[in-house]
């Protein structure tokens, strides 16, 4: 892939694909991290006298619903850049090209939600060609959507010289270290609800990792496969065969909880810490569910993490939104943040937990979800393939 810094953008109009898919409630942005990630790329283009046209999306709209409008993003971007941001509601309007051409170099334009057009998710070439006529150069700075073969990510690169944005480059650089050249001991921490999403990551990293710590509901499948009854705990039964495959190959590297925090419900004020060896008798009658890792597990995992020179963490290890079940995730986050080694964390729920606990001292925090998982798993990403193809 060619870097933004290799592009000749002076006096040019740049189509910049970003990922501004931020949480918005009642017109208010709750977290602007994804917007901030592309600010360095935007400012670099402005310093080099380019006109910047930003294409992005919000959610998965079926039609032009107001709740999916990027108008609040335009306002936040204006504040972050401390300059005017022109908001254009229809990228296909016949007057749009004239409007853009009338703007001077150094202008910033944000188009309305690109997913308001069904051609976007269908990777429609004609749609992509029409969009391409608005600019001279294309830059992809949206790693979190680079696993999508969408028109503004894939097809558009067939019509313009295409480059990788600074945020996308940083993601690739940091994640490549994890899957290709980690320093040892290399510790992987896996949590979250769905283990099926992370099977590829585990199988790929288990080849080189020293330890893989598995917590959260993701661990429940492993425990159930090993014969433990889990009461009302969330268990992704469809992942059993995949989990068995992992255990057959890498059981020596997998570290499961040795005790857990259980309760009759998420809203209960009464909790109990149970050794795994006491399951199922302790949580099946009456039914209880696992909501966090226990104190013995936490100590064991912290000791392992403290030895690491590279740590990769995806997914909280408990229901961190509830104070009674937040300790495991909070303490794991704190322990990783204190590491002197390479620390890469990511995934939407992980980032939400870090925001809640106000812990941000890591080598790299990835806001990407599925794209990150696919990249670490060794899968090809259409957006990256498109940039590579464009150089040939």
C-alpha positions as CSV (number, residue, x, y, z in Angstrom):
1,X,0.0,0.0,0.0
2,X,1.1,3.5,-0.7
3,X,1.1,6.0,2.2
4,X,-0.7,9.3,2.3
5,X,2.7,10.9,2.5
6,X,3.6,9.5,-0.9
7,X,0.6,11.2,-2.5
8,X,0.9,14.5,-4.4
9,X,-2.1,16.3,-2.9
10,X,-1.1,20.0,-3.3
11,X,-3.9,21.8,-5.1
12,X,-5.8,18.5,-5.4
13,X,-9.2,17.4,-4.2
14,X,-8.9,14.4,-2.0
15,X,-11.7,11.9,-1.3
16,X,-11.0,10.8,2.2
17,X,-12.9,7.7,3.5
18,X,-13.0,7.8,7.3
19,X,-14.9,5.9,10.0
20,X,-17.0,8.4,11.9
21,X,-19.5,5.7,13.1
22,X,-19.8,7.2,16.5
23,X,-22.4,6.6,19.2
24,X,-25.0,9.4,19.1
25,X,-27.9,9.9,21.5
26,X,-30.5,12.7,21.1
27,X,-28.2,14.4,18.7
28,X,-25.2,14.3,21.1
29,X,-22.0,12.4,20.4
30,X,-21.1,10.2,23.3
31,X,-17.6,9.2,22.2
32,X,-15.7,11.0,19.5
33,X,-12.6,8.8,19.5
34,X,-13.1,7.6,15.9
35,X,-13.4,11.2,14.7
36,X,-10.2,12.2,16.5
37,X,-8.3,9.3,14.9
38,X,-8.6,10.8,11.5
39,X,-7.7,14.4,12.5
40,X,-3.9,13.9,11.9
41,X,-4.7,12.8,8.3
42,X,-7.1,15.7,7.7
43,X,-4.6,18.2,9.1
44,X,-1.8,16.7,7.0
45,X,-3.8,17.2,3.9
46,X,-4.8,20.7,4.8
47,X,-1.1,21.6,5.5
48,X,-0.3,20.4,2.0
49,X,-3.0,22.6,0.5
50,X,-5.5,19.9,-0.4
51,X,-9.3,20.3,-0.6
52,X,-10.7,17.5,1.7
53,X,-13.9,15.7,0.9
54,X,-14.9,13.3,3.7
55,X,-17.0,10.2,3.0
56,X,-18.2,8.2,6.0
57,X,-21.1,6.3,7.4
58,X,-23.2,6.0,10.6
59,X,-24.9,2.8,11.6
60,X,-26.8,0.6,9.2
61,X,-29.7,2.7,7.9
62,X,-32.4,1.2,5.7
63,X,-33.5,4.6,4.6
64,X,-32.8,8.3,5.2
65,X,-33.6,8.3,8.9
66,X,-32.7,11.4,10.9
67,X,-31.1,9.4,13.7
68,X,-28.5,8.3,11.2
69,X,-27.7,11.8,9.9
70,X,-24.0,12.9,10.2
71,X,-25.1,16.5,11.0
72,X,-23.9,16.1,14.7
73,X,-20.6,14.8,13.4
74,X,-20.1,17.8,11.1
75,X,-20.6,20.1,14.2
76,X,-18.0,18.1,16.2
77,X,-15.5,18.0,13.4
78,X,-15.8,21.8,13.0
79,X,-15.0,22.1,16.7
80,X,-12.1,19.7,16.6
81,X,-10.5,21.3,13.5
82,X,-11.4,24.8,14.7
83,X,-12.5,25.8,11.1
84,X,-15.6,25.6,9.0
85,X,-16.9,22.3,7.8
86,X,-19.2,22.3,4.8
87,X,-22.0,19.7,5.1
88,X,-23.4,18.4,1.9
89,X,-26.6,16.3,2.2
90,X,-26.6,14.6,-1.2
91,X,-23.3,13.5,-2.7
92,X,-25.2,12.6,-6.0
93,X,-26.9,16.0,-6.4
94,X,-26.0,17.6,-9.8
95,X,-25.0,20.8,-8.0
96,X,-22.5,19.0,-5.6
97,X,-19.6,19.1,-8.1
98,X,-20.0,22.8,-8.8
99,X,-20.3,23.5,-5.0
100,X,-17.0,21.6,-4.4
101,X,-15.2,23.3,-7.3
102,X,-16.2,26.7,-6.0
103,X,-14.4,26.0,-2.7
104,X,-10.8,27.0,-2.2
105,X,-7.9,24.7,-1.3
106,X,-7.9,24.0,2.4
107,X,-11.7,23.6,2.5
108,X,-13.2,20.6,4.4
109,X,-16.4,19.0,3.2
110,X,-18.4,16.2,5.0
111,X,-20.9,14.3,2.9
112,X,-24.1,12.9,4.5
113,X,-24.1,9.2,5.5
114,X,-22.9,7.2,2.5
115,X,-25.0,4.3,3.5
116,X,-28.1,6.3,2.7
117,X,-27.4,5.0,-0.8
118,X,-28.0,1.2,-1.3
119,X,-25.3,1.2,-4.0
120,X,-22.7,1.7,-1.3
121,X,-23.1,-1.7,0.5
122,X,-23.6,-3.4,-2.9
123,X,-20.1,-2.2,-4.0
124,X,-21.7,-0.8,-7.1
125,X,-19.0,0.2,-9.6
126,X,-21.1,2.9,-11.4
127,X,-21.9,4.5,-8.0
128,X,-18.2,4.4,-7.1
129,X,-17.2,5.9,-10.5
130,X,-19.7,8.8,-10.0
131,X,-18.2,9.5,-6.6
132,X,-14.7,9.4,-7.9
133,X,-15.4,12.2,-10.4
134,X,-15.6,14.6,-7.4
135,X,-11.9,14.1,-6.5
136,X,-8.3,13.6,-7.9
137,X,-7.0,11.3,-5.2
138,X,-8.5,8.7,-2.8
139,X,-7.3,8.0,0.7
140,X,-8.7,5.2,2.9
141,X,-8.3,6.2,6.6
142,X,-11.1,3.8,7.8
143,X,-9.5,0.6,9.0
144,X,-12.6,-0.4,11.0
145,X,-14.6,-0.8,7.7
146,X,-11.8,-2.1,5.6
147,X,-13.2,-5.7,5.9
148,X,-16.3,-4.5,3.9
149,X,-16.3,-4.7,0.1
150,X,-18.3,-1.5,-0.2
151,X,-18.2,1.1,-2.9
152,X,-16.4,3.8,-0.9
153,X,-13.9,1.3,0.4
154,X,-13.3,-1.1,-2.5
155,X,-14.7,-0.1,-5.9
156,X,-13.7,3.5,-5.8
157,X,-10.0,2.6,-5.9
158,X,-10.5,1.4,-9.5
159,X,-10.9,5.0,-10.6
160,X,-8.5,7.1,-8.6
161,X,-4.8,6.9,-7.4
162,X,-5.3,5.4,-3.9
163,X,-3.4,5.6,-0.6
164,X,-3.5,4.5,3.0
165,X,-4.4,7.2,5.6
166,X,-2.3,7.8,8.7
167,X,-4.7,6.2,11.1
168,X,-5.1,3.1,8.9
169,X,-1.3,2.9,8.6
170,X,-0.9,3.0,12.3
171,X,-3.5,0.2,12.8
172,X,-1.6,-2.0,10.3
173,X,1.7,-1.3,11.9
174,X,0.6,-2.1,15.5
175,X,-1.5,-5.1,14.6
176,X,1.2,-6.5,12.4
177,X,3.6,-6.6,15.3
178,X,1.1,-8.7,17.2
179,X,0.6,-11.4,14.6
180,X,4.1,-11.3,13.0
181,X,6.8,-10.2,15.4
182,X,5.7,-10.2,19.1
183,X,8.3,-10.1,21.8
184,X,8.1,-13.0,24.2
185,X,6.6,-13.9,26.6
186,X,3.6,-13.1,24.5
187,X,0.3,-13.1,26.4
188,X,-3.2,-13.0,24.7
189,X,-6.3,-12.1,26.8
190,X,-9.6,-13.0,25.3
191,X,-13.0,-12.1,26.7
192,X,-16.4,-10.9,25.6
193,X,-19.6,-12.6,24.9
194,X,-19.1,-14.5,21.6
195,X,-16.1,-16.8,21.3
196,X,-17.0,-17.7,17.7
197,X,-15.9,-14.3,16.6
198,X,-12.5,-14.8,18.1
199,X,-11.8,-18.4,17.1
200,X,-9.7,-17.3,14.1
201,X,-7.7,-15.0,16.4
202,X,-7.0,-17.8,18.9
203,X,-6.0,-20.3,16.3
204,X,-3.7,-17.9,14.5
205,X,-2.0,-16.4,17.6
206,X,-1.8,-19.8,19.5
207,X,1.0,-20.7,17.1
208,X,3.2,-18.0,18.6
209,X,1.6,-17.0,21.9
210,X,3.0,-18.3,25.3
211,X,-0.3,-18.0,27.1
212,X,-3.9,-17.4,26.1
213,X,-6.1,-16.3,29.0
214,X,-9.8,-16.7,28.3
215,X,-12.5,-15.1,30.4
216,X,-16.0,-13.6,30.2
217,X,-18.8,-15.6,28.6
218,X,-16.2,-16.7,26.0
219,X,-14.7,-19.0,28.8
220,X,-18.1,-20.6,29.5
221,X,-18.0,-22.7,26.3
222,X,-14.5,-24.0,27.3
223,X,-15.7,-24.8,30.8
224,X,-18.9,-26.5,29.5
225,X,-16.9,-28.6,27.0
226,X,-14.7,-29.7,29.9
227,X,-17.7,-31.0,31.7
228,X,-18.7,-28.2,34.1
229,X,-22.4,-27.3,34.6
230,X,-22.9,-23.6,34.4
231,X,-26.4,-23.0,35.6
232,X,-28.0,-20.0,33.9
233,X,-24.6,-18.7,32.5
234,X,-24.5,-17.5,28.9
235,X,-22.9,-20.3,26.8
236,X,-22.5,-20.1,23.0
237,X,-23.3,-23.7,22.3
238,X,-22.8,-23.5,18.6
239,X,-19.1,-22.9,19.2
240,X,-18.4,-26.2,21.0
241,X,-16.8,-28.0,18.0
242,X,-14.5,-25.0,17.4
243,X,-13.5,-24.9,21.1
244,X,-12.8,-28.6,21.1
245,X,-10.5,-28.0,18.1
246,X,-8.6,-25.4,20.1
247,X,-8.3,-27.5,23.2
248,X,-7.0,-30.5,21.2
249,X,-4.3,-28.4,19.6
250,X,-3.4,-25.8,22.2
251,X,-4.6,-27.0,25.6
252,X,-1.1,-26.3,27.0
253,X,-1.4,-22.6,26.3
254,X,-5.1,-22.0,27.2
255,X,-5.6,-20.6,30.8
256,X,-9.2,-20.7,32.0
257,X,-10.7,-19.2,35.2
258,X,-10.1,-21.2,38.3
259,X,-12.8,-19.3,40.2
260,X,-15.7,-17.1,39.2
261,X,-18.2,-14.6,40.6
262,X,-21.8,-15.7,40.3
263,X,-25.2,-14.4,41.1
264,X,-28.9,-15.1,40.5
265,X,-29.2,-12.1,38.2
266,X,-27.3,-9.1,36.9
267,X,-29.5,-6.9,39.1
268,X,-29.0,-8.9,42.3
269,X,-27.0,-7.3,45.1
270,X,-25.8,-10.6,46.3
271,X,-22.8,-12.4,44.8
272,X,-20.8,-15.5,45.5
273,X,-17.3,-16.5,44.6
274,X,-17.1,-20.1,43.5
275,X,-14.1,-22.3,42.7
276,X,-14.5,-24.0,39.3
277,X,-14.1,-27.4,41.0
278,X,-17.3,-26.6,42.9
279,X,-19.3,-26.2,39.8
280,X,-22.0,-27.3,39.1
281,X,-23.3,-28.0,42.7
282,X,-22.7,-24.4,43.8
283,X,-24.5,-22.6,40.9
284,X,-27.0,-25.0,39.5
285,X,-29.3,-25.4,42.5
286,X,-30.8,-22.8,42.6
287,X,-29.7,-21.6,39.1
288,X,-27.1,-18.8,39.1
289,X,-24.8,-17.4,36.3
290,X,-21.2,-16.5,36.0
291,X,-20.6,-12.8,35.6
292,X,-16.9,-12.2,36.4
293,X,-13.6,-13.9,37.0
294,X,-12.9,-14.6,40.6
295,X,-10.0,-13.3,42.9
296,X,-7.8,-16.4,42.5
297,X,-8.1,-16.2,38.8
298,X,-7.3,-12.5,38.8
299,X,-4.1,-13.0,40.9
300,X,-3.0,-15.9,38.6
301,X,-3.6,-13.9,35.5
302,X,-1.9,-10.8,36.8
303,X,1.2,-12.8,37.6
304,X,1.2,-14.1,34.0
305,X,0.6,-10.6,32.5
306,X,3.4,-9.1,34.6
307,X,5.9,-11.4,32.9
308,X,4.8,-10.4,29.3
309,X,6.8,-8.4,26.8
310,X,3.8,-8.3,24.4
311,X,0.1,-8.3,25.4
312,X,-2.9,-8.4,23.1
313,X,-6.3,-8.0,24.8
314,X,-9.8,-8.3,23.2
315,X,-13.0,-8.4,25.1
316,X,-13.9,-7.7,28.8
317,X,-13.7,-10.6,31.2
318,X,-16.9,-9.8,33.0
319,X,-20.1,-7.7,32.9
320,X,-18.0,-4.5,33.5
321,X,-21.0,-2.2,33.2
322,X,-22.3,-3.5,36.6
323,X,-20.1,-2.4,39.5
324,X,-20.4,-5.8,41.3
325,X,-19.0,-7.6,38.2
326,X,-16.5,-5.0,37.0
327,X,-13.4,-5.8,39.1
328,X,-12.0,-8.5,36.8
329,X,-12.0,-6.3,33.7
330,X,-10.9,-3.2,35.6
331,X,-7.9,-4.9,37.3
332,X,-6.8,-6.7,34.1
333,X,-7.0,-3.3,32.3
334,X,-4.9,-1.7,35.1
335,X,-2.3,-4.5,35.1
336,X,-1.9,-4.4,31.3
337,X,-1.6,-0.6,31.4
338,X,1.3,-0.8,33.9
339,X,3.2,-3.2,31.6
340,X,6.5,-1.9,30.2
341,X,6.0,-4.2,27.1
342,X,4.1,-3.7,23.9
343,X,0.3,-3.5,24.8
344,X,-2.3,-3.6,22.2
345,X,-6.0,-3.6,23.1
346,X,-9.1,-3.4,21.0
347,X,-12.7,-4.1,20.2
348,X,-15.8,-2.0,20.9
349,X,-16.6,-3.4,24.4
350,X,-13.0,-3.3,25.5
351,X,-12.7,0.4,24.5
352,X,-16.0,1.1,26.3
353,X,-14.6,-0.5,29.5
354,X,-11.4,1.6,29.2
355,X,-13.5,4.7,28.8
356,X,-15.6,3.8,31.9
357,X,-12.5,3.1,34.0
358,X,-10.5,6.0,32.5
359,X,-7.5,3.7,31.8
360,X,-5.8,4.6,28.5
361,X,-2.1,4.0,28.9
362,X,-1.5,1.4,26.2
363,X,0.9,1.2,23.2
364,X,-2.2,1.1,20.9
365,X,-6.0,1.1,21.3
366,X,-7.8,-0.1,18.3
367,X,-11.4,1.1,17.8
368,X,-11.8,-1.6,15.1
369,X,-13.9,-4.6,15.8
370,X,-14.5,-7.2,13.0
371,X,-11.7,-5.7,10.8
372,X,-9.2,-6.1,13.6
373,X,-10.3,-9.7,14.3
374,X,-10.1,-10.6,10.7
375,X,-6.7,-9.0,10.2
376,X,-5.2,-10.8,13.3
377,X,-6.8,-14.0,12.1
378,X,-4.8,-13.8,8.9
379,X,-7.8,-13.1,6.6
380,X,-7.7,-10.8,3.7
381,X,-9.5,-7.4,4.0
382,X,-11.1,-6.1,0.8
383,X,-10.2,-2.5,1.7
384,X,-6.5,-3.3,2.1
385,X,-6.5,-5.6,-1.0
386,X,-8.0,-2.7,-3.0
387,X,-5.2,-0.3,-1.9
388,X,-2.6,-2.9,-2.8
389,X,-4.2,-3.6,-6.2
390,X,-4.1,0.1,-6.9
391,X,-0.3,0.2,-6.7
392,X,0.1,-2.3,-9.5
